[in-house]
Amino acid sequence: MNQTERILRHLETCGSISSLEAMQEYGIMRLASRINDLKKAGYPIRREMVTRMNRYGETVTIARYSLSGR
């Protein structure tokens, strides 16, 4: 199974994924590139920008991807 297939399976089973989750779970360092591959293949991907706190207590914004309509 390649990286794009792993991301698609994760989106189908878990609903969404962030770059940190992709790195920790699958060792995928370039999630945005794999998401682009899925979009090119015709999958309806939605991006939501989410605000979180990092380990230093600073506010950061991250992208969370999901399949549209789920």
N, C-alpha and C positions, 0 to 999 in steps of 0.2 A: 504494500500500500504506500503510495507516495504522499507527500506533505499536503497537497491539495485535497486528496481523498480523505486524509485524516481530519482536516479542518471541516470539510463537508459533513463527515460523520458526527463530529463534535457539535456542529450547529444543529443537526437533525435530532440528536439525542439530548443535548444540554440546553439548547436554545440560543446561546450567545457565547462570544469569546472575546477576550482582550489580548493584546500583544504579550502581556506578562503571563497570562494563562497558557498561551501558545508556546512560549518559551519553556515554562516550567513543566507542562504536561508532555510536550512533543519535541522539544528542542528546536522549534521553528523560530528563527530570528527575524524573518521578514514576513510577518503576517500580512501586511498590506499588499505585498506582491502576490501572495497566495489568494487573497480576497479578489484581487484584480483578475487572476486566472479564472476564478469561479464566475465572476461577472462576464468575462469574455465567453465562457461556456454557456451563458444564458441563465444562470441562477440569480434570482432577485435578492440581492444583498442590501441590507439597510445598515447605515452607520449612525450610531448615536454617540454624541460627545458627552462624557460623564465627568463630573468633578469629584476628585478624591483627595485625600491627604497622603503625602508621601511619608517616608520614615522620619523625616526631619520636621514634620508638622506643617509643611508648606502645602498650599492648595495647588493641585495640578489637574490638567484635563487630559483624559485618555479617550481613545476610540473604542467602542464596544460594537461588534458586528453581530448581526443576526440575519436569518432568512426572513424576507418580507412576508407578511401574511401568517406568521407563526406567533 
